[in-house]
Amino acid sequence: MSRLFAKKPLSILLSEASDSEKGLKRTLGSGALVALGIGAIIGAGLFSLTGIAAAENAGPAVTISFVLAAVGCAFAGLCYAEFASMIPVAGSAYTYSYATMGEFVAWIIGWDLVLEYALGAATVAVSWSRYLLEFLAKFGIHIPHQLAVSPWETVKMSNGTIIEGGIFNLPAVIIVVLLSLLLIKGTRESAGMNNFLVILKVTVVIIFIVLGWSHIDPANYDPYIPANTGKYENFGWTGIATGAAVVFFAFIGFDAVSTAAQEAKNPQKGMPIGILGSLIICTVLYVLFAHVMTGLLNYKLFAGDAKPAASAFAQTGYDFLQTGLIIAILAGYTSVILVMLLGQSRVFYSMSRDGLLPKFFSDVHPKFRTPWKTNAFFMVFVSLFAGLVPVSDLGHMVSIGTLFAFSLVCIGVIIMRKKMPEIPRAFKTPLVPFVPIMGVLVCGYLMYSLPKESWYRLAVWLGLGLAIYFFYSKNNSKLGNPQK
């Protein structure tokens, strides 16, 4: 039993971080890390889920839902920042868990992170595909629906056309393949493209806010908090809380910054700035965006609307910018997929170096200095999910996996403060244990709010992971088997 909870010494983790000859190349400054976080955060959540949460849960008070969700993320973000500044190694929550709670818990969280990063990339790729279809349709270009929809999915286009079941979602696969190849070439090149996409989508979000502000109809805010209908999740203060759980998906991704710790030029300084800076910037943009959107159009009209931002912006009369809005959304989705694929490859890279996965996953390309075989593996894995699985089945799995990871990181900070108080920390989580405990409670509540099916799928996924651990990882662990 003690083998299962053996902890990886911090000295080994730090030596791996300083191994510049064999390890990953340090190319990312604080600015690039903030952009990496923004690239992962602003995407499907802002452009799609805002309307759903407003129409079904919170009304115009969806702005408060965003604040509540951000508070929950802030608790976890403060814990991530302490770990990332103390253990600047690739692997995110997996690495932190290995140092604080032992190998078995580390394996569970590493396996769980596949739900967040790999399936998160697949989820956004499917949404990217839908917006691409809308964009091409404006120019009279129509991709055969058999090659644009998964076999078990029904899609409603803006012109009212219903597409029921295809063969394969080819556009979703193409974007995953292209971004995977970019990641294989190098992190600097990937970060450069991400910076461009971040600038583009943030610019359009700001344009939406600025141009839309003067067209706000105050009548759309009356009442700002609609009365509860008698159901917990429908309006009132409980509806706002449920809305926070819905829009939580809009914040998924800030922790992806921590997976690039081993490629940061100055991780002790850059990690806290990247994590908390991206979270703060995105929260401000989210609240302003939601305020304008619900002011342009009555929240009830967002019901069933897959593109609420476009519908709201149409009220401004700037029709010529509609195409630009779709382009910005595509750019936003592209950067999210890019960062999710980056995060996943770094987690498997770390697990492979520890012997918990085959050496295949930690082979570094001799020229590009990237874990190219891992990138290639997830190019195929994520493509299959993006091409065949409906987006509705992917989203909740991503959320529950992320919340589980956040909870373990919060617990890990409490353990490290008690077990290793002497370890230097460039950034310290304030008010420990209050902040970590609140992080666990908020994440636990949001997990509770998710459908039961999400828990069943999580159980099946973890069951598969445990089988792999006991049949392979336990016997090949470098920590448990030093001779290997």
C-alpha positions as CSV (number, residue, x, y, z in Angstrom):
1,M,0.0,0.0,0.0
2,S,2.9,2.4,0.8
3,R,4.1,2.0,-2.8
4,L,0.8,3.4,-4.1
5,F,1.3,6.6,-2.1
6,A,5.1,7.0,-2.6
7,K,5.8,10.7,-3.3
8,K,8.2,11.9,-5.9
9,P,11.0,13.9,-4.2
10,L,10.9,17.6,-4.9
11,S,14.7,17.5,-5.5
12,I,14.1,15.2,-8.5
13,L,11.4,17.4,-9.9
14,L,13.6,20.4,-9.7
15,S,16.5,18.7,-11.3
16,E,14.3,17.6,-14.2
17,A,13.2,21.2,-14.6
18,S,16.8,22.4,-14.8
19,D,17.8,19.7,-17.3
20,S,18.1,22.0,-20.3
21,E,20.0,19.5,-22.5
22,K,17.5,16.7,-22.6
23,G,14.4,18.6,-21.5
24,L,12.0,21.0,-23.2
25,K,13.2,24.3,-24.5
26,R,12.6,27.4,-22.4
27,T,11.1,30.0,-24.8
28,L,8.1,31.5,-23.1
29,G,8.1,34.9,-21.2
30,S,5.4,36.2,-18.9
31,G,3.6,38.0,-21.8
32,A,3.5,34.8,-23.8
33,L,2.2,32.9,-20.8
34,V,-0.7,35.4,-20.2
35,A,-1.5,35.1,-23.9
36,L,-1.4,31.3,-23.6
37,G,-4.0,31.5,-20.8
38,I,-6.2,33.9,-22.6
39,G,-5.9,31.7,-25.7
40,A,-7.2,28.7,-23.7
41,I,-10.0,30.6,-21.9
42,I,-11.8,32.8,-24.4
43,G,-13.7,30.5,-26.8
44,A,-16.8,28.4,-26.9
45,G,-17.9,29.4,-23.4
46,L,-18.1,33.1,-24.1
47,F,-19.6,32.9,-27.5
48,S,-22.1,30.1,-26.9
49,L,-22.8,29.4,-23.2
50,T,-23.5,33.0,-22.2
51,G,-26.8,32.9,-24.1
52,I,-27.8,29.5,-22.7
53,A,-27.1,30.6,-19.1
54,A,-29.0,33.9,-19.6
55,A,-32.1,32.3,-21.2
56,E,-32.4,29.3,-18.9
57,N,-30.9,30.2,-15.6
58,A,-29.9,33.8,-14.7
59,G,-31.4,36.3,-17.1
60,P,-29.4,39.5,-17.4
61,A,-27.8,38.5,-14.0
62,V,-25.6,36.1,-16.0
63,T,-22.9,38.7,-15.3
64,I,-23.1,37.8,-11.7
65,S,-22.9,34.1,-12.7
66,F,-19.6,34.9,-14.4
67,V,-18.3,36.6,-11.3
68,L,-19.2,33.6,-9.1
69,A,-17.6,31.2,-11.5
70,A,-14.5,33.4,-11.6
71,V,-14.3,33.4,-7.8
72,G,-14.3,29.6,-7.8
73,C,-11.6,29.6,-10.5
74,A,-9.6,32.2,-8.5
75,F,-9.4,29.9,-5.5
76,A,-8.0,27.1,-7.6
77,G,-5.9,29.6,-9.6
78,L,-4.1,30.9,-6.5
79,C,-3.3,27.3,-5.6
80,Y,-2.1,26.5,-9.1
81,A,0.1,29.7,-9.0
82,E,1.9,28.5,-5.8
83,F,2.6,25.1,-7.1
84,A,3.7,26.3,-10.5
85,S,6.2,28.8,-9.0
86,M,7.5,26.1,-6.6
87,I,7.6,23.2,-9.0
88,P,8.2,24.6,-12.5
89,V,7.9,21.3,-14.3
90,A,5.7,20.2,-17.2
91,G,2.6,18.2,-16.1
92,S,0.4,20.6,-14.2
93,A,-1.9,19.0,-11.6
94,Y,-0.3,15.6,-12.3
95,T,3.1,16.7,-11.2
96,Y,1.8,18.6,-8.2
97,S,-0.2,15.5,-7.0
98,Y,2.9,13.3,-7.4
99,A,4.9,15.5,-5.1
100,T,2.1,15.9,-2.4
101,M,-0.3,12.9,-2.5
102,G,1.8,10.1,-4.1
103,E,1.9,8.1,-7.2
104,F,-1.5,6.5,-7.2
105,V,-3.3,9.9,-6.8
106,A,-1.0,11.4,-9.4
107,W,-1.9,8.6,-11.9
108,I,-5.6,9.2,-11.3
109,I,-5.3,13.0,-11.9
110,G,-3.0,12.5,-14.9
111,W,-5.5,10.1,-16.5
112,D,-8.3,12.5,-15.5
113,L,-6.6,15.4,-17.3
114,V,-7.1,13.6,-20.6
115,L,-10.8,14.5,-20.1
116,E,-9.9,18.1,-19.7
117,Y,-7.4,18.6,-22.4
118,A,-7.8,16.0,-25.1
119,L,-11.6,15.8,-24.9
120,G,-11.7,19.6,-24.4
121,A,-9.9,20.0,-27.7
122,A,-12.3,17.6,-29.4
123,T,-15.3,19.5,-28.0
124,V,-14.1,22.9,-29.3
125,A,-13.1,21.3,-32.6
126,V,-16.7,20.3,-33.2
127,S,-17.9,23.8,-32.4
128,W,-15.2,25.2,-34.7
129,S,-16.5,23.0,-37.5
130,R,-20.1,24.4,-37.1
131,Y,-18.9,28.0,-37.3
132,L,-16.8,27.1,-40.3
133,L,-19.9,25.8,-42.1
134,E,-21.8,29.0,-41.4
135,F,-18.8,31.1,-42.6
136,L,-18.5,29.1,-45.8
137,A,-22.2,29.2,-46.4
138,K,-22.0,33.0,-46.6
139,F,-19.9,32.6,-49.8
140,G,-22.1,29.8,-51.3
141,I,-19.7,27.1,-50.3
142,H,-21.4,24.0,-48.8
143,I,-19.5,21.0,-47.5
144,P,-21.5,17.7,-47.9
145,H,-23.3,17.2,-44.5
146,Q,-22.0,13.6,-44.5
147,L,-18.5,15.0,-44.1
148,A,-19.4,17.7,-41.5
149,V,-21.5,15.9,-38.9
150,S,-20.8,12.9,-36.7
151,P,-23.0,9.8,-37.1
152,W,-25.0,10.4,-34.0
153,E,-25.5,14.2,-34.1
154,T,-28.3,16.5,-35.3
155,V,-27.3,20.1,-36.3
156,K,-29.6,23.1,-36.9
157,M,-28.1,25.7,-39.2
158,S,-28.9,29.4,-39.0
159,N,-31.0,29.1,-42.2
160,G,-33.2,26.5,-40.6
161,T,-31.7,23.5,-42.4
162,I,-31.6,20.4,-40.2
163,I,-28.6,18.0,-40.7
164,E,-29.2,14.6,-39.1
165,G,-26.2,12.3,-38.8
166,G,-23.3,12.1,-41.2
167,I,-20.3,9.9,-41.6
168,F,-17.5,12.0,-40.2
169,N,-16.9,15.6,-39.0
170,L,-14.0,16.3,-41.5
171,P,-13.5,20.0,-40.7
172,A,-13.0,19.2,-37.0
173,V,-10.5,16.5,-37.8
174,I,-8.6,18.9,-40.2
175,I,-8.1,21.6,-37.6
176,V,-6.9,19.1,-35.0
177,V,-4.4,17.7,-37.5
178,L,-3.0,21.1,-38.6
179,L,-2.6,22.3,-35.0
180,S,-0.9,19.1,-33.9
181,L,1.6,19.4,-36.7
182,L,2.3,23.0,-35.6
183,L,2.9,21.9,-32.1
184,I,5.3,19.2,-33.3
185,K,7.4,21.9,-35.1
186,G,7.9,23.9,-31.9
187,T,6.4,25.7,-28.9
188,R,7.8,29.1,-29.9
189,E,6.1,28.8,-33.3
190,S,2.9,27.6,-31.6
191,A,3.0,30.5,-29.1
192,G,3.6,32.9,-31.9
193,M,0.4,31.8,-33.7
194,N,-1.5,31.8,-30.4
195,N,-0.4,35.4,-29.7
196,F,-1.8,36.4,-33.1
197,L,-5.1,34.6,-32.6
198,V,-5.4,36.1,-29.0
199,I,-4.9,39.6,-30.3
200,L,-7.6,39.0,-33.1
201,K,-10.3,37.6,-30.8
202,V,-9.7,40.0,-28.0
203,T,-9.9,42.9,-30.4
204,V,-13.3,41.7,-31.8
205,V,-14.6,41.1,-28.2
206,I,-13.7,44.7,-27.4
207,I,-15.3,46.0,-30.6
208,F,-18.4,44.1,-29.7
209,I,-18.4,45.7,-26.2
210,V,-17.7,49.3,-27.5
211,L,-20.0,49.3,-30.5
212,G,-22.8,47.4,-28.6
213,W,-22.7,49.6,-25.5
214,S,-24.4,52.6,-27.3
215,H,-27.2,50.3,-28.5
216,I,-28.1,48.8,-25.1
217,D,-31.9,49.0,-24.3
218,P,-32.3,49.4,-20.5
219,A,-35.7,47.7,-20.8
220,N,-33.8,44.4,-21.4
221,Y,-32.4,44.6,-17.9
222,D,-35.9,44.7,-16.3
223,P,-35.9,42.7,-14.1
224,Y,-32.2,42.2,-13.8
225,I,-32.7,39.1,-11.6
226,P,-35.9,37.4,-12.9
227,A,-38.1,35.8,-10.2
228,N,-37.5,32.1,-9.6
229,T,-40.0,29.9,-11.4
230,G,-40.2,27.3,-8.7
231,K,-37.3,25.2,-10.1
232,Y,-34.0,25.5,-8.4
233,E,-32.1,26.2,-11.7
234,N,-34.6,28.6,-13.2
235,F,-33.8,32.2,-12.3
236,G,-33.6,33.9,-8.9
237,W,-30.4,33.6,-6.8
238,T,-30.4,29.8,-7.2
239,G,-30.6,30.3,-11.0
240,I,-27.6,32.6,-10.8
241,A,-25.7,29.8,-9.0
242,T,-26.7,27.2,-11.6
243,G,-25.7,29.7,-14.3
244,A,-22.2,29.9,-12.7
245,A,-21.9,26.1,-13.1
246,V,-23.0,26.4,-16.8
247,V,-20.6,29.2,-17.7
248,F,-17.8,27.5,-15.7
249,F,-16.8,25.9,-19.0
250,A,-15.9,29.4,-20.2
251,F,-13.0,29.5,-17.7
252,I,-11.6,26.1,-18.4
253,G,-8.1,26.5,-19.7
254,F,-6.2,28.9,-17.4
255,D,-4.6,25.9,-15.7
256,A,-3.1,25.0,-19.1
257,V,-0.5,27.7,-18.5
258,S,1.0,25.5,-15.7
259,T,1.6,22.6,-18.1
260,A,4.1,24.8,-19.9
261,A,6.1,25.6,-16.8
262,Q,9.2,23.7,-18.0
263,E,9.2,25.9,-21.1
264,A,8.9,29.2,-19.3
265,K,12.0,31.5,-19.2
266,N,11.4,32.5,-15.6
267,P,8.7,30.1,-14.2
268,Q,8.9,31.4,-10.6
269,K,7.8,34.9,-11.8
270,G,6.0,34.0,-15.1
271,M,3.7,31.2,-13.8
272,P,1.7,33.3,-11.3
273,I,1.5,36.2,-13.7
274,G,0.4,33.9,-16.5
275,I,-2.3,32.1,-14.5
276,L,-3.8,34.9,-12.5
277,G,-3.2,37.6,-15.2
278,S,-5.1,35.6,-17.8
279,L,-7.9,34.8,-15.4
280,I,-8.4,38.5,-14.4
281,I,-8.3,39.8,-17.9
282,C,-10.8,37.2,-19.1
283,T,-13.2,37.8,-16.2
284,V,-13.4,41.5,-16.9
285,L,-14.0,40.8,-20.6
286,Y,-16.7,38.2,-19.8
287,V,-18.7,40.4,-17.5
288,L,-18.7,43.4,-20.0
289,F,-19.5,41.1,-22.9
290,A,-22.4,39.5,-21.1
291,H,-23.7,42.9,-19.9
292,V,-23.7,44.2,-23.5
293,M,-25.2,41.0,-25.0
294,T,-28.2,40.9,-22.6
295,G,-28.6,44.6,-23.1
296,L,-28.9,44.4,-26.8
297,L,-31.4,41.6,-26.8
298,N,-33.9,40.3,-24.3
299,Y,-32.5,37.3,-22.5
300,K,-35.6,35.2,-23.4
301,L,-34.7,35.4,-27.1
302,F,-31.5,33.5,-26.5
303,A,-33.3,30.3,-25.8
304,G,-32.2,27.6,-28.3
305,D,-29.9,30.0,-30.1
306,A,-26.5,28.4,-30.8
307,K,-25.0,31.7,-31.8
308,P,-26.3,34.3,-29.3
309,A,-23.4,36.7,-29.7
310,A,-24.1,37.0,-33.4
311,S,-27.9,37.4,-32.8
312,A,-27.2,40.2,-30.2
313,F,-24.7,42.0,-32.5
314,A,-27.3,42.1,-35.3
315,Q,-29.2,44.6,-33.2
316,T,-26.5,47.2,-33.6
317,G,-27.0,47.5,-37.4
318,Y,-23.3,46.8,-38.1
319,D,-24.2,44.0,-40.5
320,F,-20.9,44.3,-42.3
321,L,-19.1,43.1,-39.1
322,Q,-21.1,39.9,-38.8
323,T,-18.6,38.0,-40.9
324,G,-15.8,39.5,-38.9
325,L,-17.5,38.2,-35.7
326,I,-17.6,34.7,-37.0
327,I,-13.9,34.9,-38.1
328,A,-13.0,36.0,-34.5
329,I,-15.0,33.1,-33.0
330,L,-13.1,30.7,-35.3
331,A,-9.9,32.3,-34.2
332,G,-10.9,32.0,-30.6
333,Y,-11.7,28.3,-31.0
334,T,-8.4,27.7,-32.9
335,S,-6.3,29.1,-30.0
336,V,-8.3,27.0,-27.5
337,I,-7.7,23.8,-29.4
338,L,-4.0,24.7,-29.7
339,V,-3.5,25.2,-26.0
340,M,-5.5,22.2,-25.1
341,L,-3.4,20.0,-27.3
342,L,-0.2,21.6,-25.9
343,G,-1.4,20.9,-22.3
344,Q,-2.3,17.3,-23.0
345,S,1.0,16.4,-24.6
346,R,3.0,17.9,-21.7
347,V,1.0,15.9,-19.2
348,F,1.7,12.6,-21.0
349,Y,5.4,13.7,-21.5
350,S,5.7,14.0,-17.7
351,M,3.9,10.7,-17.0
352,S,6.2,8.9,-19.5
353,R,9.3,10.3,-17.9
354,D,8.1,8.8,-14.6
355,G,7.7,5.4,-16.2
356,L,3.9,5.4,-15.8
357,L,3.5,5.4,-19.5
358,P,5.7,3.9,-22.3
359,K,8.9,5.8,-23.2
360,F,7.3,6.5,-26.6
361,F,5.4,9.5,-25.0
362,S,8.5,11.3,-23.7
363,D,10.7,11.0,-26.8
364,V,11.8,14.5,-27.7
365,H,12.4,15.5,-31.4
366,P,16.1,16.0,-32.0
367,K,15.6,19.2,-33.9
368,F,12.3,20.8,-32.6
369,R,12.8,19.7,-29.0
370,T,9.1,18.8,-28.6
371,P,7.4,15.6,-27.5
372,W,6.5,14.9,-31.1
373,K,5.4,11.3,-30.7
374,T,2.9,12.3,-28.0
375,N,1.6,15.1,-30.3
376,A,1.2,12.6,-33.1
377,F,-0.6,10.1,-30.8
378,F,-3.1,12.8,-29.6
379,M,-3.6,14.0,-33.2
380,V,-5.1,10.6,-33.9
381,F,-6.9,10.2,-30.6
382,V,-8.5,13.7,-30.5
383,S,-9.4,13.5,-34.2
384,L,-11.4,10.3,-33.7
385,F,-13.4,11.9,-30.9
386,A,-13.9,15.2,-32.8
387,G,-14.9,13.3,-35.9
388,L,-17.3,10.8,-34.4
389,V,-18.6,11.9,-31.0
390,P,-21.5,14.5,-30.6
391,V,-20.4,17.7,-28.8
392,S,-23.1,17.4,-26.2
393,D,-21.5,14.1,-24.9
394,L,-18.1,15.7,-24.7
395,G,-18.7,18.9,-22.8
396,H,-19.8,17.6,-19.5
397,M,-17.0,15.1,-19.4
398,V,-14.6,18.0,-19.8
399,S,-16.1,20.0,-17.0
400,I,-16.2,17.2,-14.4
401,G,-12.6,16.2,-15.2
402,T,-11.4,19.8,-14.8
403,L,-13.3,20.3,-11.5
404,F,-11.8,17.1,-10.1
405,A,-8.3,18.3,-11.1
406,F,-8.9,21.7,-9.5
407,S,-10.0,20.1,-6.2
408,L,-6.9,17.9,-5.9
409,V,-4.6,20.9,-6.5
410,C,-6.3,22.8,-3.7
411,I,-5.9,19.8,-1.4
412,G,-2.3,19.5,-2.4
413,V,-1.4,23.1,-1.3
414,I,-2.7,22.3,2.2
415,I,-0.6,19.1,2.4
416,M,2.5,20.9,1.1
417,R,2.2,23.7,3.6
418,K,2.1,21.2,6.4
419,K,4.6,18.6,5.1
420,M,7.2,20.9,3.4
421,P,6.9,24.4,4.9
422,E,10.6,25.0,4.3
423,I,10.4,24.8,0.5
424,P,11.0,28.2,-1.2
425,R,7.8,29.6,-2.8
426,A,8.1,32.5,-5.2
427,F,4.3,32.9,-4.8
428,K,2.3,32.0,-1.8
429,T,-1.4,31.3,-1.8
430,P,-3.0,33.7,0.7
431,L,-5.2,32.7,3.6
432,V,-4.3,29.0,3.7
433,P,-6.2,26.8,4.5
434,F,-9.3,29.0,3.8
435,V,-8.6,29.6,0.1
436,P,-7.9,25.9,-0.7
437,I,-10.9,24.7,1.3
438,M,-13.1,27.2,-0.5
439,G,-11.7,26.0,-3.8
440,V,-12.6,22.4,-3.0
441,L,-16.1,23.4,-1.8
442,V,-16.9,25.5,-4.9
443,C,-15.5,22.9,-7.3
444,G,-17.4,20.2,-5.4
445,Y,-20.7,22.1,-5.7
446,L,-20.2,22.6,-9.4
447,M,-19.5,18.9,-9.9
448,Y,-22.7,18.1,-7.9
449,S,-24.6,20.4,-10.3
450,L,-23.6,18.4,-13.4
451,P,-25.9,15.6,-14.8
452,K,-25.6,12.1,-13.3
453,E,-24.4,10.8,-16.7
454,S,-21.2,12.8,-16.2
455,W,-20.5,10.9,-13.0
456,Y,-21.1,7.5,-14.7
457,R,-18.7,8.4,-17.6
458,L,-16.1,9.6,-15.1
459,A,-16.4,6.3,-13.2
460,V,-15.9,4.3,-16.4
461,W,-13.0,6.4,-17.5
462,L,-11.3,6.1,-14.1
463,G,-11.9,2.4,-14.1
464,L,-10.1,2.0,-17.4
465,G,-7.2,4.1,-16.0
466,L,-6.9,2.0,-12.9
467,A,-6.7,-1.1,-15.0
468,I,-3.8,0.4,-17.0
469,Y,-2.1,1.5,-13.8
470,F,-2.1,-1.9,-12.0
471,F,-1.3,-3.9,-15.2
472,Y,1.5,-1.6,-16.5
473,S,2.3,1.7,-14.6
474,K,2.8,0.2,-11.2
475,N,5.3,-2.3,-12.5
476,N,7.2,0.2,-14.6
477,S,7.3,3.2,-12.3
478,K,10.8,4.7,-12.0
479,L,10.0,5.8,-8.4
480,G,8.9,2.3,-7.4
481,N,11.4,0.5,-9.5
482,P,14.7,2.5,-9.4
483,Q,16.5,-0.2,-11.4
484,K,14.3,0.4,-14.5
